[in-house]
């Protein structure tokens, strides 16, 4: 750096004082100098700060030694973490040892980010041609280059989630994030793609019942309602079994669900799923529930967001992740942008596509393409939302306004009814007694519905 007066190469490679285990003070001086003067310090200035230094050599290849420093730092960090994991294992805490190894793998991956060489897209065009050819073939086979989402406008404007992309589906609490991921995953399954689904707030059975509801609304002789399946009533077990048997024979792809009943789901868990199962797409519901060992939620989410983006690129599949919108989104009528994602700005920055949602009434959900890295954003569409019967379909603006008006009218009628009503009657205390002279009064509160 000093010989070439080159501070840009180290900045591009992400080199900081943390990478220098023996000389952190020296590099921190260089960082502070660059920050103040917008250029690297001279050799004279460095010697004045560190008299008698022998660090200045004749080397001039800054990029090469950036890679050497990265390798050295990553190796030292990894070996240190492995030793700590061995210490946990020696004390009998295997779970903690495993988590420590997983954490060290992610840290090492982050340290080594950017080590791959640059490629000349003008002369090394064969890889790009092959990718274009693959997208053309997918478009012929499935009608679009990406994986179907089940929402026409979203598919039309984006082409669907494509290999290496990171998508975020966001809403306030209880406004349909999980239902949307279920709908998208079911559309991917019936589109001929293998689905990996990570459920962090629901069980495997609860996700399965929802998928069965969506599937039966399209392919079944009758609709198996989600609420009925969940409560174990109002459906015939023999017919349900026949439906499931027929579904397993007609659908050639698979839908794997991982929940937290057998342990916490981490980024390393998701990477292992990609290695073992080789899915076409992975869904995560939702990111803030992913195990985070950093006490600072924002820092933890920043790392997790970067980790998901890296996995999407490494395994060549899209990741679709649910996320929460913050309180700013709650008080507004219009749909939010990526800046309203809760806890961390990095999620919106890392994402290729951000979809925000708002429940306009009990049967209408509005969606907005809030960010699209590869095309225009800002499009809004409306959906009729009847999840219990497996209907979550796009409708026109005019149809949405009619349904919203009907829902508002129903809500007004319900709010006009008394909240609760009481009635009473007399019951004789014992056989043969006179109810008028010896009554026992019972009060029953009748609730609406």
C-alpha positions as CSV (number, residue, x, y, z in Angstrom):
1,X,0.0,0.0,0.0
2,X,2.7,2.5,1.0
3,X,4.9,1.7,-2.0
4,X,2.1,2.1,-4.5
5,X,0.1,4.8,-2.5
6,X,-2.9,2.4,-3.2
7,X,-5.6,2.5,-0.6
8,X,-8.5,1.6,-3.0
9,X,-7.5,-2.0,-3.5
10,X,-7.6,-2.8,0.2
11,X,-11.0,-1.0,0.5
12,X,-12.5,-3.0,-2.4
13,X,-11.3,-6.2,-0.8
14,X,-12.8,-5.3,2.6
15,X,-9.5,-5.3,4.4
16,X,-9.6,-3.8,7.9
17,X,-7.4,-3.6,11.0
18,X,-9.2,-6.8,12.3
19,X,-7.4,-8.8,9.6
20,X,-4.0,-7.9,11.1
21,X,-3.5,-10.1,14.2
22,X,0.1,-8.9,14.9
23,X,0.0,-5.3,13.6
24,X,-3.5,-4.0,14.1
25,X,-2.3,-0.6,15.3
26,X,-0.2,0.0,12.2
27,X,-3.1,-0.7,9.8
28,X,-5.5,1.3,12.0
29,X,-3.2,4.3,11.5
30,X,-3.3,3.8,7.8
31,X,-7.2,3.6,7.9
32,X,-7.5,6.8,9.9
33,X,-5.0,8.6,7.6
34,X,-7.0,7.6,4.6
35,X,-10.3,8.6,6.3
36,X,-8.8,12.1,7.0
37,X,-6.8,12.8,3.9
38,X,-8.5,10.6,1.2
39,X,-5.1,9.0,0.3
40,X,-2.6,6.6,1.6
41,X,0.1,7.9,3.9
42,X,3.6,8.4,2.6
43,X,6.4,6.0,3.8
44,X,7.9,9.0,5.7
45,X,4.7,9.6,7.6
46,X,4.4,5.9,8.5
47,X,8.0,5.8,9.7
48,X,7.4,8.9,11.8
49,X,4.5,7.2,13.5
50,X,6.3,3.9,14.0
51,X,10.1,4.7,14.3
52,X,12.4,1.8,13.5
53,X,9.8,-0.2,11.7
54,X,11.0,-2.9,9.4
55,X,7.6,-3.5,7.8
56,X,8.2,-1.6,4.6
57,X,9.4,-4.0,1.9
58,X,9.9,-3.7,-1.8
59,X,6.6,-5.5,-2.7
60,X,4.1,-3.7,-5.0
61,X,1.4,-6.3,-5.7
62,X,-1.3,-5.0,-3.4
63,X,-4.1,-7.2,-4.8
64,X,-2.1,-10.4,-4.3
65,X,-1.2,-9.6,-0.7
66,X,-4.8,-8.6,0.1
67,X,-5.7,-12.3,-0.8
68,X,-2.8,-13.5,1.4
69,X,-4.0,-11.4,4.4
70,X,-7.6,-12.7,3.9
71,X,-6.4,-16.3,3.8
72,X,-4.2,-15.9,6.9
73,X,-7.0,-14.1,8.8
74,X,-9.6,-16.7,7.9
75,X,-7.3,-19.6,8.8
76,X,-6.5,-18.2,12.2
77,X,-10.1,-17.4,13.0
78,X,-11.3,-20.8,11.9
79,X,-8.6,-22.7,13.9
80,X,-9.4,-20.6,17.0
81,X,-13.1,-21.4,16.7
82,X,-12.4,-25.1,16.1
83,X,-10.3,-25.2,19.3
84,X,-13.1,-23.5,21.2
85,X,-15.6,-26.1,19.8
86,X,-13.2,-28.9,20.9
87,X,-13.2,-27.4,24.4
88,X,-17.0,-27.4,24.5
89,X,-17.0,-31.0,23.3
90,X,-14.5,-32.1,26.0
91,X,-16.8,-30.6,28.6
92,X,-19.7,-32.7,27.2
93,X,-21.6,-29.8,25.6
94,X,-21.9,-31.2,22.1
95,X,-24.8,-29.0,21.0
96,X,-22.8,-25.8,21.9
97,X,-19.7,-27.3,20.1
98,X,-21.8,-27.9,17.0
99,X,-23.2,-24.4,17.0
100,X,-19.7,-22.9,17.5
101,X,-18.5,-24.8,14.4
102,X,-21.5,-23.6,12.4
103,X,-20.8,-20.0,13.5
104,X,-17.1,-20.3,12.6
105,X,-18.0,-21.6,9.1
106,X,-20.2,-18.5,8.5
107,X,-17.5,-16.2,9.8
108,X,-14.9,-17.8,7.6
109,X,-17.2,-17.5,4.6
110,X,-17.7,-13.8,5.2
111,X,-13.9,-13.3,5.6
112,X,-13.2,-15.0,2.3
113,X,-16.0,-13.2,0.4
114,X,-14.7,-11.6,-2.8
115,X,-11.7,-14.0,-3.2
116,X,-13.0,-15.4,-6.5
117,X,-11.2,-13.9,-9.5
118,X,-12.7,-11.4,-11.9
119,X,-13.8,-12.7,-15.3
120,X,-13.8,-11.0,-18.6
121,X,-17.5,-11.0,-19.8
122,X,-16.4,-9.9,-23.3
123,X,-14.1,-12.9,-24.1
124,X,-15.3,-15.4,-21.4
125,X,-18.9,-15.3,-22.8
126,X,-19.6,-19.1,-22.8
127,X,-20.9,-19.1,-19.2
128,X,-23.2,-16.3,-19.8
129,X,-24.5,-17.8,-23.0
130,X,-25.2,-21.1,-21.2
131,X,-27.2,-19.2,-18.5
132,X,-29.2,-17.4,-21.2
133,X,-29.9,-20.7,-22.9
134,X,-31.1,-22.2,-19.6
135,X,-33.5,-19.3,-19.0
136,X,-34.9,-19.7,-22.6
137,X,-35.4,-23.4,-22.0
138,X,-37.2,-22.8,-18.6
139,X,-39.4,-20.1,-20.3
140,X,-40.4,-22.7,-22.9
141,X,-41.0,-25.4,-20.4
142,X,-42.8,-23.4,-17.6
143,X,-43.9,-20.2,-19.3
144,X,-41.3,-18.1,-17.6
145,X,-37.6,-18.1,-16.7
146,X,-38.2,-18.1,-13.0
147,X,-40.3,-20.2,-10.6
148,X,-44.1,-19.4,-10.5
149,X,-45.4,-17.5,-7.5
150,X,-49.1,-18.0,-8.0
151,X,-49.6,-14.2,-8.4
152,X,-49.9,-13.2,-12.1
153,X,-48.7,-9.6,-11.8
154,X,-45.7,-10.6,-9.8
155,X,-44.7,-13.3,-12.3
156,X,-45.3,-11.0,-15.2
157,X,-43.2,-8.1,-13.8
158,X,-40.3,-10.2,-12.5
159,X,-40.3,-13.5,-14.3
160,X,-40.5,-15.3,-10.9
161,X,-37.7,-16.0,-8.5
162,X,-34.6,-17.0,-10.4
163,X,-31.4,-18.8,-9.5
164,X,-29.2,-16.8,-7.1
165,X,-31.9,-14.3,-6.2
166,X,-33.0,-13.3,-2.7
167,X,-36.7,-12.3,-2.3
168,X,-38.4,-10.8,0.7
169,X,-42.2,-10.9,1.4
170,X,-43.1,-8.4,4.2
171,X,-46.1,-7.3,6.1
172,X,-47.2,-6.4,9.6
173,X,-48.0,-9.0,12.2
174,X,-51.0,-11.2,11.2
175,X,-51.4,-9.7,7.7
176,X,-50.7,-12.8,5.6
177,X,-47.0,-13.4,5.3
178,X,-47.1,-17.1,6.0
179,X,-50.2,-17.6,3.9
180,X,-48.4,-15.9,1.0
181,X,-45.3,-18.1,1.4
182,X,-47.6,-21.1,1.5
183,X,-49.3,-20.0,-1.7
184,X,-46.0,-19.3,-3.5
185,X,-44.5,-22.6,-2.4
186,X,-47.6,-24.6,-3.5
187,X,-47.5,-22.8,-6.9
188,X,-43.8,-23.8,-7.2
189,X,-44.6,-27.4,-6.4
190,X,-47.4,-27.7,-9.0
191,X,-45.1,-25.8,-11.4
192,X,-42.8,-28.8,-11.3
193,X,-40.2,-27.6,-8.8
194,X,-38.8,-29.2,-5.7
195,X,-39.5,-27.1,-2.6
196,X,-37.6,-26.7,0.7
197,X,-39.7,-24.9,3.4
198,X,-38.3,-23.8,6.7
199,X,-41.2,-23.1,9.2
200,X,-39.9,-21.3,12.3
201,X,-43.2,-20.4,13.9
202,X,-45.4,-23.3,12.8
203,X,-45.2,-27.1,12.8
204,X,-44.7,-29.4,9.8
205,X,-48.4,-30.5,10.1
206,X,-49.7,-27.0,10.2
207,X,-47.9,-26.2,7.0
208,X,-49.0,-29.4,5.4
209,X,-52.7,-28.7,6.2
210,X,-52.4,-25.3,4.5
211,X,-50.8,-26.8,1.4
212,X,-53.5,-29.5,1.3
213,X,-56.2,-26.9,1.4
214,X,-54.6,-25.0,-1.5
215,X,-54.1,-28.2,-3.4
216,X,-57.7,-29.6,-2.8
217,X,-59.2,-26.3,-4.0
218,X,-57.6,-26.8,-7.4
219,X,-57.2,-30.6,-7.8
220,X,-59.5,-32.2,-5.2
221,X,-63.1,-33.4,-5.6
222,X,-63.8,-31.3,-2.5
223,X,-62.0,-28.6,-0.5
224,X,-60.5,-29.8,2.7
225,X,-60.7,-26.6,4.8
226,X,-57.6,-25.6,6.8
227,X,-59.6,-24.9,9.9
228,X,-61.4,-28.3,9.7
229,X,-58.1,-30.1,9.3
230,X,-56.5,-28.2,12.2
231,X,-59.4,-28.9,14.5
232,X,-60.0,-32.5,13.4
233,X,-63.7,-32.2,12.4
234,X,-66.2,-31.7,9.5
235,X,-64.3,-33.9,7.0
236,X,-64.3,-37.6,6.1
237,X,-61.0,-39.3,6.9
238,X,-61.4,-41.9,4.1
239,X,-61.9,-39.1,1.5
240,X,-59.0,-37.2,2.9
241,X,-56.8,-40.3,2.6
242,X,-57.9,-40.9,-1.0
243,X,-57.0,-37.2,-1.8
244,X,-53.5,-37.5,-0.3
245,X,-52.9,-40.8,-2.1
246,X,-53.9,-39.3,-5.4
247,X,-51.8,-36.2,-4.7
248,X,-48.7,-38.2,-4.0
249,X,-49.2,-40.1,-7.3
250,X,-49.9,-37.1,-9.5
251,X,-47.2,-34.7,-8.2
252,X,-43.8,-35.8,-9.3
253,X,-41.8,-33.2,-7.3
254,X,-41.4,-32.9,-3.5
255,X,-42.2,-30.4,-0.7
256,X,-39.9,-30.8,2.3
257,X,-40.8,-29.0,5.5
258,X,-38.3,-28.4,8.4
259,X,-39.7,-27.0,11.6
260,X,-38.0,-26.4,15.0
261,X,-39.4,-29.4,16.8
262,X,-36.1,-31.2,16.3
263,X,-33.8,-28.3,17.0
264,X,-33.1,-24.7,16.0
265,X,-32.8,-23.8,12.3
266,X,-29.7,-21.8,11.4
267,X,-28.0,-20.6,8.3
268,X,-25.8,-23.7,8.5
269,X,-29.0,-25.9,8.7
270,X,-30.3,-24.3,5.5
271,X,-26.9,-24.8,3.8
272,X,-27.0,-28.5,4.8
273,X,-30.5,-28.8,3.3
274,X,-29.2,-27.4,0.0
275,X,-26.3,-29.9,0.0
276,X,-28.4,-32.9,0.9
277,X,-31.8,-32.3,-0.7
278,X,-30.8,-30.1,-3.7
279,X,-34.1,-28.1,-3.9
280,X,-35.0,-25.8,-6.7
281,X,-36.1,-23.1,-4.3
282,X,-36.0,-22.5,-0.5
283,X,-38.5,-20.6,1.7
284,X,-37.9,-19.2,5.1
285,X,-40.7,-18.1,7.5
286,X,-39.4,-15.9,8.8
287,X,-35.9,-14.3,9.1
288,X,-36.1,-12.6,12.5
289,X,-36.9,-16.0,14.1
290,X,-33.8,-17.6,12.6
291,X,-31.4,-18.5,15.4
292,X,-29.1,-15.5,16.1
293,X,-26.2,-15.8,18.5
294,X,-25.4,-12.0,18.4
295,X,-27.0,-10.0,21.2
296,X,-27.4,-7.1,18.9
297,X,-30.4,-8.0,16.7
298,X,-29.4,-5.6,13.9
299,X,-25.9,-6.9,13.6
300,X,-27.2,-10.5,13.7
301,X,-29.8,-9.8,11.0
302,X,-27.2,-8.1,8.8
303,X,-25.0,-11.2,8.9
304,X,-28.0,-13.5,8.3
305,X,-29.2,-11.4,5.3
306,X,-25.7,-11.5,3.8
307,X,-25.5,-15.2,4.5
308,X,-28.8,-15.9,2.7
309,X,-27.7,-13.9,-0.3
310,X,-24.4,-15.8,-0.4
311,X,-26.2,-19.2,-0.2
312,X,-28.5,-18.2,-3.1
313,X,-25.4,-17.5,-5.2
314,X,-23.4,-20.5,-4.1
315,X,-26.2,-23.1,-4.6
316,X,-27.8,-21.4,-7.6
317,X,-31.3,-21.3,-6.3
318,X,-33.7,-18.5,-5.2
319,X,-34.4,-18.0,-1.5
320,X,-37.8,-16.4,-0.6
321,X,-37.9,-15.1,3.0
322,X,-40.7,-13.6,5.1
323,X,-39.9,-10.5,7.1
324,X,-41.7,-8.1,9.4
325,X,-42.6,-4.4,8.6
326,X,-41.9,-1.9,11.3
327,X,-44.4,0.4,13.1
328,X,-44.1,3.1,10.5
329,X,-46.1,0.8,8.2
330,X,-48.9,0.3,10.6
331,X,-50.4,3.8,10.6
332,X,-50.3,4.4,6.8
333,X,-53.0,3.6,4.3
334,X,-50.6,3.2,1.4
335,X,-48.3,0.3,1.0
336,X,-44.8,0.4,2.4
337,X,-41.3,0.4,0.8
338,X,-38.2,-1.6,1.6
339,X,-37.2,1.2,4.1
340,X,-39.9,0.0,6.4
341,X,-38.5,-3.5,6.9
342,X,-38.1,-4.1,10.7
343,X,-34.9,-4.4,12.6
344,X,-32.3,-4.1,9.8
345,X,-31.8,-2.0,6.7
346,X,-29.5,-4.6,5.3
347,X,-32.4,-7.0,4.4
348,X,-33.8,-4.5,1.9
349,X,-30.4,-3.7,0.5
350,X,-29.4,-7.3,0.0
351,X,-32.8,-8.4,-1.5
352,X,-33.3,-8.6,-5.2
353,X,-37.0,-8.3,-4.8
354,X,-39.1,-6.9,-2.0
355,X,-42.9,-7.4,-1.9
356,X,-44.8,-5.4,0.8
357,X,-48.4,-6.3,1.8
358,X,-51.3,-4.8,3.6
359,X,-54.7,-6.3,4.5
360,X,-57.3,-3.8,3.2
361,X,-60.2,-5.8,4.6
362,X,-60.8,-9.3,5.9
363,X,-61.0,-10.6,2.3
364,X,-58.6,-8.3,0.4
365,X,-54.9,-8.1,0.6
366,X,-53.0,-5.5,-1.5
367,X,-49.4,-6.2,-2.6
368,X,-46.7,-3.9,-3.9
369,X,-43.5,-4.7,-5.8
370,X,-41.6,-2.3,-3.6
371,X,-38.1,-3.2,-5.0
372,X,-37.0,-5.0,-8.1
373,X,-33.2,-4.9,-8.7
374,X,-33.6,-6.1,-12.3
375,X,-36.5,-4.0,-13.5
376,X,-39.2,-1.5,-12.7
377,X,-40.9,-1.5,-9.3
378,X,-43.9,0.2,-7.7
379,X,-46.6,-2.0,-9.2
380,X,-49.6,-2.7,-6.9
381,X,-52.2,-5.5,-7.3
382,X,-55.0,-6.9,-5.2
383,X,-55.9,-10.4,-4.1
384,X,-59.0,-12.0,-2.7
385,X,-58.0,-13.8,0.5
386,X,-60.1,-16.7,1.6
387,X,-57.4,-18.9,3.1
388,X,-59.7,-21.4,4.9
389,X,-61.0,-22.6,1.5
390,X,-57.7,-22.3,-0.3
391,X,-58.5,-19.2,-2.4
392,X,-55.8,-16.6,-2.6
393,X,-56.1,-15.2,-6.1
394,X,-55.4,-11.9,-7.8
395,X,-58.5,-9.8,-8.7
396,X,-59.0,-6.4,-10.4
397,X,-58.9,-3.1,-8.6
398,X,-62.7,-2.6,-9.2
399,X,-63.5,-6.1,-7.8
400,X,-61.2,-5.4,-4.8
401,X,-63.1,-2.2,-4.0
402,X,-66.4,-4.0,-4.1
403,X,-65.2,-6.7,-1.7
404,X,-63.7,-4.1,0.6
405,X,-67.0,-2.2,0.6
406,X,-68.9,-5.5,1.4
407,X,-66.5,-6.3,4.2
408,X,-66.8,-2.8,5.7
409,X,-70.6,-3.1,5.6
410,X,-70.5,-6.5,7.3
411,X,-68.1,-5.0,9.9
412,X,-70.4,-2.0,10.5
413,X,-73.4,-4.4,11.0
414,X,-71.5,-6.5,13.5
415,X,-70.2,-3.5,15.4
416,X,-73.8,-2.3,15.7
417,X,-74.8,-5.5,17.5
418,X,-74.6,-5.6,21.3
419,X,-71.3,-6.9,22.5
420,X,-72.9,-9.5,24.8
421,X,-76.3,-10.3,26.0
422,X,-77.5,-11.8,29.3
423,X,-80.5,-13.9,30.0
424,X,-81.7,-15.6,33.2
425,X,-84.0,-18.3,34.3
426,X,-85.0,-19.9,37.6
427,X,-84.1,-23.5,38.5
428,X,-85.6,-25.1,41.5
429,X,-83.0,-25.9,44.1
430,X,-84.4,-29.4,44.8
431,X,-87.1,-31.6,43.5
432,X,-90.5,-30.6,44.8
433,X,-89.5,-27.1,45.9
434,X,-91.3,-24.0,44.8
435,X,-89.2,-22.1,42.3
436,X,-90.9,-18.8,43.1
437,X,-89.9,-19.0,46.8
438,X,-86.6,-20.8,46.6
439,X,-84.9,-20.0,43.3
440,X,-81.3,-20.5,42.2
441,X,-80.6,-17.9,39.6
442,X,-78.3,-18.8,36.7
443,X,-76.9,-16.1,34.4
444,X,-75.7,-17.1,30.9
445,X,-73.6,-14.7,28.8
446,X,-74.3,-15.1,25.1
447,X,-71.5,-14.1,22.8
448,X,-71.9,-13.2,19.2
449,X,-71.1,-16.0,16.8
